[in-house]
């Protein structure tokens, strides 16, 4: 069974930093190499939005709202991705989910809460 496990998150002051990690369990390494992994977030009362993604070739994309502050990296050896978040703003407060599509099925991490105090 393939599933995603996230770590990180918590309460941070505005301007601070934190790192979210997403490990993919149960997936063989060669398959993980080809996976695109995305990070979504959902703030209270808002739709879930894609904020960052990293492809199999490790090319990254970011939403305009997080460009220059979020950095996504992929660790193939550990079958994990890391989202480094710097310059946190109160509007970054949300539940953050990592996501991948595997064999036509959407897989989601449990979603750690990130809360940014002003």
N, C-alpha and C positions, 0 to 999 in steps of 0.2 A: 504494500500500500504506500502510495506517495502522498506526503503531506508537508506542510510548511510550518516551521517553528520560528517565531520571532522573539527577539529580546531587545532590551533598551526601552526607551520611553521614560516618562516621569514628569516631574514638575521642575521647570527651569525658569530662571528670570529672563526677561527680555534682553537680547544681546548675547545671550549665552549659547552654548553648543551642546549637542548630544549626538550619539550614534545609534542608529537602529540596525539590527542585523536580522537576516532572514536565512535560515538554513533549510535546505530541501532534503527531507529524509526519504529513504526508500527508492531513490532514483539512481540508476547506474551512472557512473561518471561521464561516459561518452555521450549519454543523452543530455545530461546537465549542460555539457559544453554548448549544445545547440539550443538551449532554452533562452527565450527572452523573459526577463523578470521585470515586473513593473511595481511601482509603489503608488498606492492610492491613499487618499485621506478623506475622511468624512467629518465635517464639523457639525455640531448640533443644528438641526433644522435645515441642513444643506445637503445637496446631492454628493455622492461619492465622486471624487475627481482624481484623474491621473496626474501625478506631480513629477514622476521621474520613471525612466525605463532604461534598461541596458540590454543590448542585443547579444547574440552569440559571439559576435566579433568584438564585444565590449564597447561598441559605440553607444553613446548616451544621449538621451533627450530629456528636456526639462520643460515644465510649464513656465510661462513668462513670470509668474508670481514668485518663483523660487530660483530662477537663474542667478548664478553667481553666489548663491548661499548654500545650495544643496549639491552634494557630490556623491555619485553612485559608483560603486566599484563591485567587481565580481571576482570572487576567489574560487577558481575552478577546483583547486585541490581540496578545499573544504566544502565544496558544493554550497556556497553561501554567497549572498550579496550584502553589502553594507551601504547604508545611506548616512553620510555625514551631513549634519545640519548645523550650519553656523549662522550667526546673526539672527537668532530666533526672534520672531515678532508675535505679539498676542494673537494675531490672525492666523498663525500657524497651529494654534490649538485645535486638535482633532484626534480622531483615532486613525492610526496609520496601518494600512494593510499591504503586505506584499502579495503578489499575484503571479501566477503563470498558467499557461494553458498546456495541459499534458494529455495527449491522446484525445483531444477534442473536449476535454473537461476543464472547466475553470477551477483552479485551486487557489484558496485564500488562506493567508495566515490569520491567527486569531485577533490580531490588531491591538498593539499596545497603545495606551493613551499618552499623548503628548500635551502637556498643559504649560502654557507660557504666561507667566505673571508679568504685569506691567510695573 
